[in-house]
């Protein structure tokens, strides 16, 4: 189970292998994606891109988002089940480096810019059960008989890293390890409760009080929750490349008519699809008045005045003339569309008019109304 704080989404996965996204602000299930790889052994999220990482029993690691029914990346990480995944949230990594551990007893460090080969690999001293990154990029590896903390993972990558600190747990197994945010403290959960280890330099010393205030009051906390719900990020913006936000799409320069006509309907843009289906709400050009017919921009009218482009725009912006509803009604009236519901409504109105006209003629005495047994068939 992972919670995406900026999207207010709760992602869960069970033994059936279905990854589900629940919107906690509305209480509805956003999507349900089948992984088709069985029950996952590990789960983690990328705090920079909100991508969900899943580790499976066949040694593969998959990356998911609610916008796709297939994984963004499917990587064969280990020869055995992947029982631990952690994403480096430090400023140096920016969510690019991912650490995985498997039942084969190895720990691997991957770079999201090149999934073809691991950056670093070493053999653990014991069976691994949990991985966790600190705010400054330190990695804790928990397993049987203790927890080991490593630092400087991106230096001297051709040899195994040396341990920085070790927390021995005789005859115990660390089931979960987590670093406290903005603090040099590592918490370890095991069969007998919880243990802690002070790790100097592991916590992020600089924090933004507007995002995560350690000394906020109850009023500030409630205000932050309300503001977070109002300003939550849409699920459609979850993607592997988070740098595309704020960019301007480049035009299709040099595209010929044959290339444009050769594209399929799915390759067209949204506006082009709406134009083909006749649903594009484009502003229509207003007709020119009779008194102004034949006069171009900058030409003088019979009264000696000169009509400018600005006067045209002001005339088109008259109240009620250029509204979206008016444009929609004008466009709908011009279309030659046979609508069954409209035809049925017209027939019903015509039948009502005939019935009312017949009643009026009966009242005036123009028609004698039948009152016998066969009057219903009249």
N, C-alpha and C positions, 0 to 999 in steps of 0.2 A: 504494500500500500504506500503510495506517495501522494503528497499534496502539493499542487502548483500554486504558490501564494499570489502571484501576480495575475493569474487567470481564474482563480477560485474554482479550480478543478481538482477532484479527487480521483486518482487513477488506481484501480484495483485489478488484481489478477488472481484467479483461483486454480484449483486442481484441474478444472476443465480446460484451461488454457485460453480463456476469453479475457482480453484486456478491455476494461470498461472505464469510461470517463463520466463522472457525475459532476454536474454543476451545483456546487454547494450554495450559491446565492439564490437559485430558483428551486432546487430540490429535484430536478429532472435528470435523467440519464442522457448524456449527450450522444454517445455512440458506443457500440460494442463490436470489437474487432477480434476475430478468431486468429490465434497465432499458429495453429495447426502444428505445434511442436510439443504438445503435452504440457504437463505442469512445470512451470519455471522454478528453478532453484534459487534464483536471486533477482533482485530488482533495484534499480537506482534511477535517479533523475539528474539531468544536466541543469544546474541552476541558471546557466546563461541562456540556453535555448529552449528549455522546458521539454526536451526530448527524453523519452522513457527508454532505459536500457534494461533488457531482460536477458538472463542467462539460463540456458536450457540444458537438459540432460544429455543431449548428443554433443555437447561441447561448443555450441554456437552461441553467439551473442547477437541480438537483434535490437535495432533502434526504431522506435515507433513514435507516431504523432496522431492526433485524432483526425487529421485531414486525409490520411491514406489508409487503405485496407491492406496494404503490403508494407513490409518494413523498409525504411530508408536504406539501412545497411544490414546485411546478414553476413557475419564473420565467423569463421571457424577458429575459435580462440584457443581451445585446449583439446586434449585427447580424451578427457573425461568430462563429467558434468561441471558446469561453471557455478560454483557455490559462493562467489563473492564478486561484486562490482562496485567501484567507487570512481567518481568524477572529481577531478581537481578543480576547486572553485577559486583558486588564488588568482591574483592579477596577472601573474606571469603566464599562467595556463590559459585563462579566459575560456575554460570549458573544453579545451582541445584534447587534453590528456586524460586517458581513462586507464584505470588499473583493474585487472581481472585476476582471479585465482580459481584454480580448478582442483578436482579430486586427484589429479596427477601430482600434486604437491608443488606446483610452480606458480610464480607470480609474474605477470607480464604487464608491461606498460605500453599503451598504444597511443598513437598520434592520430587525431581525427582528420588531419589533412592528408594522411597516407596510411590506409588500412592494410596495405600489402604485407608489411613486416612490422613486428613489434619493435619498439624503441629500446626496451631493456627487458631482460628475462633473468630470473634467478630462482634457485631452489630454496624453498622454505625449510626451516628446521623441524617443523611439526605440521600436523594436519591443519589446514586453514579453514576457518569457519566464518570470518568476518573481515571486511576491509573498510577503512574510513580515511578521508583526507581532512586535514585541518585548513584553517583559513589562509595559512602561509605555505601550504603545499607539502606538509609532512604527512607521511603515510603510516597508519597503524595497521598491523597484521595480527589478527587475533586467532587463536587456535587452542589446541590442547597444551596444557601446562604453562600458558602465559601469553603475553602480548608484547610485540616488538614494534618500536617506532623507528622509521627511517627518515632521513632528510637528504637534501641535495641529490634527488633522484635523476636529475637531468645532466649530471656531470659524471665523467668517467663511466660512460654507458657500456663499455666493453667488459666490465668486471662486476661481480655482485656488490651491492651497496653494503656498507658497514652499519651495524645497528647504532642508533643514537641513544635510545633508552629501552629498558626492558622491565616489564612488570611480571614477575614470576607468580604463577598460580598452581601450586602443587596439587595434583589429583583433581584439577578442575578444568573445565573447558569454557573459553570465552564465547558466549553465544552472540554477543553484539558489542560493538565498540563505536563510540561517538565522541567527537571533540565538541566542547562547549563553544558557541560562537563568541568571538571577541574576548576570549579568555584562554589562558594557558593551562587547560585542564582536560584530561582524557577520562571518560567514564567507561567502565567495562562491566557488562552484565554476565553473570554466571549462575550456577545452580544454587549457590548460597546467598545470592543477593547482588550487590553492586560494589565495585571497587573503583578507586580513582587514582590517577597518576598525574603529577604536575609535570608538564612538558614545556620548558622555557622556550619562548619564541614561536610557539605554534599558533597562537591566536592573532587575529588581525588587530593591530593597535589603533588604526584610524577607521572610524566609522562615521557614517552620515546620520546625524541626528534627525534629519527629516524623513529618513527611511526606517532606521532602527534606533530608536532612542532608548538607551539603557535606563534613563532616569525619568521616563515619561509618567505623568500622573494618570489617574483614572479617566479624567475628561479628555486628555490628549489621546489616550488609547481608544476610547469610543469614537472620537472624531477620526482617528486614523482608520478604523474599521469601516466607518461609513464612507469615507473618501476612497478607500480601496475598492469597495463594491461599486461605487459610481464610476471609477476610472479603471476598471479591470480590463485586461487585454483580451481581445477576441480570440477564440481558439483557432480561427483561420490563419492567424499570424504565427503559429508555431511551425517552425521550419528548421532545417539543418543550417542554412545560411542566414544568420540573423543580421548580416550587414546590408541586406537589400532594403531594409526599412528606411524610408526617407529618400530613396533614390528616384530619379525620373527615368521612366522607361524610354529607351532609345527608339526612334522611328525606324520603319522598315525602308531604308533608303535603297534605291536601285532595284526594287521588286517589279518585275515585268507583269503584264496582264496575264500571260500564260501561267506564270508561277502563282499569281494570286488566285486565278481560277482553278488551278490544280490542287489547291489545298482542300482538305476535307472539312466537313462542318465542325468537327471537334477541334480543329486547328484554328478556327476563326476566333476573333476577339468577341467580347460580349456585345459591343455595339453592332458589329457586323452580323452576329446571330439575330439580334433584335430587328435589324433592318430586313433580313431575309424572311423572318416570320411575320413582319408587319407590326411589331410591337414597339418600335423605337419611338420614344416621345421626343421628337425633334421639333424645334420652333419653326413654324411655317412662315414664309414670306408674305407679308400683308400686301394686298392689292393696292394699286395706285389709284387715287381719286380721279374722277373724270376731269375735274378742273385743272389737275396737274398732269394729265396725260400728255405725253410728248415732250415734257420738259426734263432735261437731264440735270445732273449736279452742276451747279454753277451757272445755269441758264436763267435768264430773266423771264418773269411771267408778264402777262399783259399789263398789269398794274405798275410795272417797273421795279417790283421787289425781287430780290434774289433769294432763292430757296437753298438752304445749306443742309449738310448732312446732319447737323445737330438738330435742326427743326424736324427732320424725318424721324430721328430717334425719339424725340419728345412726343411726336404724334403717335408713334407706335406704343408708347408707354402709358397711354390713357388707361384709366382705371377700368378694369373688367374686360379689356380688349385682348391683352396678351397673357392672360392667366393660363395655367396649365390645364385647368378644367375646360376653358373655352377652346383651347387648341385640340384637346382630346375629343370634344364633341364635334368640332368642325371636321376633324380627320375621320371620325367614325361615320359622320353623315355622308362623306364623299365616297366611302367604300361600298362596293357592290357585293355585300355579304348576305347570304341566305341563312338566317338564324331561326331555328325551329321554335325556340321559345318566343321569339318576337312574332312569328307567324301565328302561333297559338293565341297569344295575347290579343293580336289584332282581330282574329276570328271571334274571340270571346266578346270583345267590345262591340263588334258588328252585330252579334246575336243579341246583346243587351239592347242596342239601339233599335233593332227590329221589334223586339218585345215591347219596349216602351212606346214606340210609334203605334203598334197595334192596340195597346191599352188606350192611348189617346183617341184613336179612331172609334173604338167601342164606346168610349164615354161621349163622344160627339154624335153617335148614332150612325156613323157612316158604315159600320160593319155590325151585323147581327151576330152576337156571340152564341155559339151552340151550348146548350145546357143539358143535352141528353147523355146517354151512356157512351156515345161515340165522340163526345166532345174532346176527350184526351188525345184523339188522333187528328184533330183539326189542325 
